[in-house]
Amino acid sequence: MFQKTPPYHISRSDVAARASRVRLVLVDNDGTLTDGRSFYTARGEEMKAYSLRDGVGVELLRDAGIETALISSDASEIAARRAETLKLPHTFLGIQNKLEHLQQIEAATGFKRDVMAYIGDDLDDLEIIQALAKVSVVGTPFDGHARLRDYAHFISAKPGGSGAFREFAEWLLAWKG
């Protein structure tokens, strides 16, 4: 894993301060918790693969008192089932504009954006990453879109669906001490 200087350059002490406040990690589904691919059976049933390592990342955060919430433009039963399996207290599916939905997330979770971290991989994550990068910490998988990398405080060494979320969780917990 490595870091780079984002447009909202913050010092190591600022990263530590922001990380210490995090109470909720918002995570994108397709391309972050999955590798971004969908498989279809002959009957038209969709399938996606999830990394069990990322599930452990959710557990590590939970054990540290940090909640995880899934936010995705995908409104599939697959995403809902994964959130249920991970026992996520909040799931936001079918969200086309994640930044516009941030106020509803604050209301539903009781957390303000300065205590939310975010990890996502593609352009539909860009606006929320830009907003949260100003007040908290944000990340992207190794194969995240180049524009997200410009704002990320954390870039995983792993691609989406292969443990990138767990790396982000461990990075965040390391900063929290």
C-alpha positions in Angstrom: 0.0 0.0 0.0 1.2 3.5 -0.6 0.1 7.1 -0.2 0.4 10.1 -2.4 -0.2 13.7 -1.9 -3.9 14.5 -2.7 -5.1 18.0 -3.8 -6.3 18.5 -0.3 -2.8 17.8 1.1 -2.9 17.0 4.7 -0.1 16.3 7.1 0.5 13.0 8.9 -0.9 14.5 12.1 -4.0 15.6 10.2 -4.5 12.0 8.9 -4.1 10.7 12.4 -6.6 13.2 13.8 -9.1 12.5 11.1 -8.7 8.8 11.4 -9.2 8.9 15.1 -12.6 10.5 14.6 -13.9 7.9 12.2 -17.1 6.1 13.4 -18.5 5.0 10.0 -16.8 3.6 6.9 -18.8 3.9 3.7 -17.9 1.4 1.0 -18.9 1.1 -2.6 -19.9 -2.3 -3.8 -19.0 -3.0 -7.5 -15.3 -2.5 -8.1 -14.5 -2.1 -4.4 -16.0 -5.1 -2.6 -16.1 -6.9 -6.0 -13.7 -6.9 -8.9 -16.4 -5.1 -10.9 -17.4 -8.1 -13.0 -20.8 -9.8 -13.2 -21.3 -13.3 -14.3 -24.6 -14.6 -15.8 -25.9 -18.1 -15.9 -27.8 -19.5 -18.9 -31.0 -18.6 -17.1 -29.9 -15.0 -16.7 -29.1 -15.2 -13.0 -26.3 -12.7 -12.1 -23.4 -13.7 -9.9 -20.6 -11.7 -8.3 -17.6 -12.7 -6.2 -16.7 -11.2 -2.9 -13.4 -11.5 -1.0 -13.8 -13.1 2.5 -10.7 -11.0 3.5 -12.9 -7.9 3.0 -15.4 -9.4 5.4 -12.7 -9.7 8.0 -12.0 -6.0 7.4 -15.6 -5.3 8.4 -15.2 -7.4 11.5 -12.0 -5.6 12.5 -13.7 -2.3 12.2 -16.7 -3.5 14.1 -14.5 -4.8 16.9 -12.9 -1.3 17.1 -16.3 0.3 17.4 -16.5 1.5 13.8 -19.6 0.7 11.7 -19.5 -0.1 8.0 -22.2 0.9 5.5 -22.6 -0.2 1.9 -23.5 2.5 -0.6 -24.0 1.5 -4.2 -25.7 2.5 -7.4 -26.4 -1.2 -7.7 -29.8 -2.2 -6.2 -29.4 -5.9 -6.7 -30.4 -8.7 -4.4 -26.8 -9.8 -4.5 -25.6 -6.5 -2.9 -28.4 -6.7 -0.3 -27.5 -10.3 0.6 -23.8 -9.4 0.9 -24.7 -6.5 3.3 -26.9 -8.9 5.3 -24.1 -11.5 5.5 -21.7 -8.8 6.8 -24.4 -7.7 9.3 -24.1 -4.1 8.2 -26.3 -1.8 10.2 -26.9 0.5 7.2 -27.2 -0.3 3.5 -27.9 2.3 0.8 -28.7 0.7 -2.6 -29.8 2.2 -5.9 -28.1 5.5 -5.1 -27.2 7.2 -8.3 -25.7 10.3 -6.8 -23.9 9.4 -3.6 -22.9 13.0 -2.7 -26.6 14.2 -3.0 -27.5 11.2 -0.7 -25.0 12.1 2.0 -27.4 14.2 4.0 -29.8 11.2 4.1 -26.9 9.0 5.2 -26.1 11.5 8.0 -29.8 11.4 9.1 -30.1 7.6 8.9 -26.8 6.8 10.7 -26.6 9.8 13.1 -23.0 10.4 12.0 -21.8 13.7 10.4 -19.5 13.6 7.4 -16.4 14.5 9.5 -16.6 11.0 11.2 -17.2 9.1 7.9 -14.4 7.5 5.8 -15.0 6.4 2.3 -13.5 3.9 -0.2 -14.7 3.6 -3.8 -13.3 2.9 -7.2 -15.0 4.7 -10.0 -16.4 8.0 -11.3 -19.7 7.6 -9.5 -17.6 7.8 -6.3 -15.7 10.9 -7.3 -18.0 13.7 -5.9 -18.4 12.0 -2.5 -14.7 11.3 -2.3 -13.9 14.9 -3.1 -16.3 16.1 -0.4 -15.2 13.7 2.3 -11.5 14.2 1.5 -11.9 17.8 2.8 -13.0 16.6 6.3 -12.1 13.0 6.7 -10.0 10.2 5.1 -10.8 8.5 1.8 -9.3 5.6 -0.2 -9.5 3.7 -3.5 -8.4 0.2 -4.6 -5.2 -0.2 -6.6 -7.3 -0.3 -9.8 -9.5 2.6 -8.9 -10.0 5.3 -11.5 -7.1 7.7 -11.9 -9.3 10.7 -10.9 -10.1 9.1 -7.5 -6.4 8.5 -6.9 -5.9 12.3 -7.1 -8.0 12.7 -4.0 -7.3 9.5 -2.1 -5.4 9.5 1.2 -5.0 5.8 0.8 -4.5 3.7 -2.3 -4.6 0.0 -1.7 -1.9 -2.3 -3.1 -4.8 -4.7 -4.0 -7.4 -4.3 -6.6 -11.1 -4.2 -5.8 -12.6 -7.5 -4.8 -9.3 -8.8 -3.7 -8.9 -7.4 -0.2 -8.6 -3.7 -0.9 -11.3 -2.9 1.7 -9.5 -4.9 4.3 -6.3 -3.0 3.6 -8.2 0.2 4.0 -9.7 -1.0 7.3 -6.3 -2.0 8.6 -4.7 1.3 7.5 -7.5 3.2 9.2 -7.1 1.2 12.4 -3.3 1.7 12.4 -3.8 5.5 12.3 -6.3 5.2 15.1 -3.7 3.5 17.2 
